[in-house]
Amino acid sequence: MALCSPPCSGRPIEPRNLYRSFQRISASASLPPVRLHDTRHGCASLLFAAGVAPRTVMEILGHSQIAVTMNVYTHVSDDTRREAMGHMDRLLKRRR
């Protein structure tokens, strides 16, 4: 069972009830359906895109090893790839 969240009665939350609440809140915000666990991946990717240090992201997600955070929970966006290729293009053009 999951830990309870504020306001907290001190009793555990039934995982299925947590998931149903998450689905209801997501639908009311007109968000596409997504698994609750996938929000961890999104959180990590957004934090990295915002420039948050990998060690900080690791702590937020509660991982004991940075490799888990970096290899499993982060995803590089298309914009980030394009930006990196733009840097490479500029570097290579300078050398000609």
N, C-alpha and C positions, 0 to 999 in steps of 0.2 A: 504494500500500500504506500501511496505517496504521503509526504509530509503535508501538514495543513498549511494554508497561506492566510494572511490577514483578511478579514477579521478571523481570528483563530479561536476555536473552541477547545483546542488541545487534543481533539480526536483526529485520527488519520482520515484522509480523504480516500474514498473508494476510487481507484483508477478510472473505471468506466464513467463515473459521474464527472470526474475532472475532464475527461475527453468530451463528454456530451456538452459540458459548459463551454469548452473551447470551441466546439463546432457551432454552438449557438451564437457566441460572441463574434466569431469569424463571419458567419452568415449575415449577422446584423450589420457588420462593417462592409458588406459586399466584397469580401475577400474570397478568392478561389479556395476550394477544399484542399487542405494539406494535412499531413499527419502531424500530430503534436511534436513528435521527435524531430521532424524536419525543421522546426523552428530553431533548433539548436544550430543546425548547419547555416541557416539564414543569418542568425545572430552573429556567428563567427565571421561569415563573409562580409556582412555589413560593418562590423567592427574593424576588420582589416582594411576595407575600402576607405574607412574614415581615418586610417593611419594609426590605429591603436596598436601598441606593441604586442607581439606574439605572446610574450610572457603574461601580460595582463589579460589577454583573451583566454589563455590557458586557465588562469585563476578564476575568471568569471564563469567559465564552463565547468570548473571543478575537476579538471584533468590532473593526474599526477605526473604525466610526462608530456613534454612539448611536442613530441612526435605524433601523439594522438591528435592533438589540436591541428597541427600542420598538415598531416597526411589524410585525416578523415573528415575533419569538420570545416575546412576552408575550401572555397571554390573561387577561382579567378574569373572575374567578369570579362565580357567581350571588350568593354571599354578599357579595362586594365591591360588586356593583351594588346589592343591597338596602341595604347600609350607607350608600352614597352617597345613595340615595333617601331614607333615613331622615334624613340630615343636611339634605337639601333640604326635606323635610317640616317639620322643626323650625324651620328658618330662615323658611319661609313663614308658619308659624303665629305666629311672633313678631311679624310685621309687621301682623297683623290688628288 
